[in-house]
Amino acid sequence: MTEMVYGTVPVKPGEAVLPRWWRTVDRWSLSCILMLFGAGLLLGLAASPPLAERNGLAPFHYVQRQAFFGGMALIALFLTSMMSPVMVRRLSVLGFLVAFVALALLPFLGTDFGKGAVRWYGLGFASVQPSEFLKPLFVIVVAWMMAAAQDLGGPPGRLWSFFLMVAIVLMLAMQPDFGQAALVLFGWGVMWFVGGAPMLLLIGLAGLVVLGGTFAYSNSEHFARRIDGFLSPEVDPTTQLGYATNAIREGGFFGVGVGEGQVKWSLPDAHTDFIIAVAAEEYGLILVLVIIALYTTVVVRSLVRLMRERDPFIRLAGTGLCAMVGVQAMINMGVAVRLLPAKGMTLPFVSYGGSSLIATGIAVGMLLAFTRSRPQGEIGDILRGRGR
Amino acid sequence: MIRKPLRPLARILEARERGENPDAIERENRRLRHEDMRDRARSRAEGRLLMLAVMFFCAFSVIGARMGMLAASEPEEPRAQASGHSIIASRADIVDRRGRVLATNMETHSLYAHPQQMVEPERAARELARIFPDLEEERLLKDFSGDRKFLWVKRKLSPEQMQAVHDIGEPGLLFGPREMRLYPNGALASHVLGGAGFGREGVHSAEVVGTAGIEKFHDDLLRDPAREGAPLELSLDLSVQAAAERVLHAGMVMMNARGAASVLMDVQTGEIISIVSLPDFDPNDRPNPPTQGLPSDSPLFNRAVQGVYELGSTFKILTAAQAMDLGLVGPQTVIDTSPPFKVGGFRIGEFDNKNYGKATVEQIIVKSSNRGTGKMALAIGPTRQQEFLKSMGLFDPVPLEIVEARGGKPLIPQRWGDLSTVTISYGHGISTSPLHLAAAYAAIANGGILVKPTLLKQAGPVSGTRVMSPEAAEASRVMLRKVVTEGTASFAEVPGYHIGGKTGTADKPKEKGGGYYKDKVIATFAAIFPAHAPRYALVVTLDEPVETSGEKPRRTAGWTAVPVAAEMVTRIAPLLGLRPDYRDPLEQTLTSTSE
């Protein structure tokens, strides 16, 4: 009767957003990421006062900024992780167009902040590095193209994404920002690999990378100097690497104690590229191993969850994001322990830097959105498989 | 691969018969194929994702392990100090044959600056300029106030200077330990030792590398860590070297010579007991190579090794020895030395246009007859003469263990005809170093065996190649002794030491070619002693000597080089442990040969 009079109560299809999110999201990875944010703030407290002092600011100026950007990054992370994959894809493609144009316009409108590479837009209160945002969005676009290519009669997405990748890599290399270029190249390569690249072509690509590296080595002094520094057997203790290595040694297993570290006073990049050295010196091997374990958990868990994913787009996009974050962390720490040649690359979540932080937040939010549990038709697969 | 067609004809026809839409069949097949493809892509991706996950896990584990290893290792050195550990700073000492130090190392410090760490650059610059008068305050201030992070201020500091710099109290001025090469004897044997400088430099240490002489020749040996600092033992005798240098210097001054050289060599082992070239230099403060003038006028020039001169009549004994070795003549064979004697249209003359008439070979040597020697050389012929001189090592640089030895390449005529044969027989037309001559005389002295001159101490007699018969060598020795007792080198008679030798006075060729100077000579005395049982060969050469005590200036070797050599033997023979012997040497020669 009531329904006849007042109309039917509108019934929501499915669950409410938050409970469903909480039920399906990868809570282990989420907590690992939150802990990494926490570690970033903690290390920011240790590493950034010298920088603030050099720039004549309050000692915790950079910590406050980091907390502010961290908050924004967390909001972005949560919002993104609640979106559906289709929503993520649509927004990302739009965002990608913006970031791509921004990157292309950098040589004309960007600034270099006296660091020798035009990578930023100065916005007064903050600076934005479009390439940081471009990376995750690029991954989504490539995943979209590659997934579409897997459909019968679909577009040649792999070829398109390849040309897109080449264009972006060239633009980044011109800045020059070989680190980001390598990341973009690597992300595309991983997606291509998971998307079913023939092994022969993969080997060819590896050869191409080697060739490109050689070319960069012989033509860019910036690049050659870093490689030379890596190849020389003894590390000059007056270089950043030398300071970092010594800091790790000084720290030992339990560190020299909070606030007792010295390396942050000598390293100009202590709060970004070499923050792991600060961590190792003040808190010792313990904290470093915890940080490494957190990254490993996020990356490996995400990849294992993506293994069960049957949607090609989600699988590819998730893989690309996960690999990029993982490799960035790996390169940053690998440089500090001299396993890799010196390359300025931030430690995701932990290093100071607004663009980097928010972009990583968005990237990981998207990753969490893709790794959410969703029906994969497992029983159906099994039955179908048996039925054959 | 067999692909199922999307529109199998049989089913299409069947459907058409039943009146169904055949497109449904295509859609159905398309869906099936799509699902199949997806399944395959998915299983492939599954494997590859697992691979990726494992790779990431391994990479992170490696980084963690490496972190652990780094953390477990001790910090090797305090930071902000350079890693100089790869620079091996140790360098072995050089000692003489009795273990007396010729070159050693001294601990010192270098001074460098880190301008970025300076508190008061102005004061530091002012104080440094006060301590080191050779530094300019403006220059230092410019360096200290610029962007430079590092600069060397001084390579070597004395302890007093170091204390004074320390007292400035400037944290940006830092000291690095250094080893510096020290030659405690100053200029003594400077041409042998050469000198050393810094090679690769680090803050913590610097390589000391040889820059000349035996320091450079045996650089690797001296720096070889496997030798554990064992000193390099030279054949030189420090006291003999000192005495020889003093006598030679005094002689050079007395004879108004531009330069002088002497070589003293053990005729059995080839060991160089002393080798002197004047003027010399202090290897502790090695002068820069000259930028103008002749390089041979520089103190760095080693006249005894690098200097090649026409050594004149000292070569006559080589001609006589070869002629006797070949059996062409004996000591008493008579040769007509009266003019005219023309070879290739040139008239061969004698010193002061003398005429010795018919003379024996012995007299030819004693009187130093050009014509007599030339006739013997013609009998030998150019080919055999060349072979002999080459076997005596007179065509190649002496392989002495100093880098400069390579520069002492003899000058020999390109066309070696009869005229060359005759002039070379009395030492003109061929330029060799005094060291070459000493080696040749040593071969005569030891009975006809050429030994290699060496600067390294030898354990015992060394083997060499035989270049002439013992009999020819013996006869030559007797002649050399007679030159002193009866001939041109009468000033060389030192009682008890029985010197034998041959003088040589050669007109200096003009530097720009075109003949010889009339009043510039190279006076040489090549000697062996004691003549009856020679143990040492000595060559003394004076460059442009002139002896002015007489009525007219005298330049012949008999008046210049010979007295200097005699004085030298007087001084060094006791140092060498030779007992003076006052019996008649010729008699002894006879008894020693009859034994």
Interface residues (C-beta under 8 A of the other chain):
Chain A: Q150 D151 L152 V190 F193 V194 G195 G196 E234 V235 D236 P237 T238 G242 Y243 T245 N246 I248 R249 E250 G251 G252 F253 Q262 S266 A280 G284 L285 V288 L289 I292 A293 Y295 T296 V299 V300 L303 V304 L306 M307 R310 P312 R315 T319 A323 G326 M330 M333 G334 V337 L339 D381
Chain B: R30 R33 H34 M37 R38 D39 A41 R42 R44 A45 E46 R48 L49 L50 L52 A53 F56 F57 A59 F60 S61 V62 I63 G64 R66 M67 G68 L70 A71 A72 S73 E74 P75 E76 E77 R79 A80 Q81 A82 S83 H85 S86 K149 F150
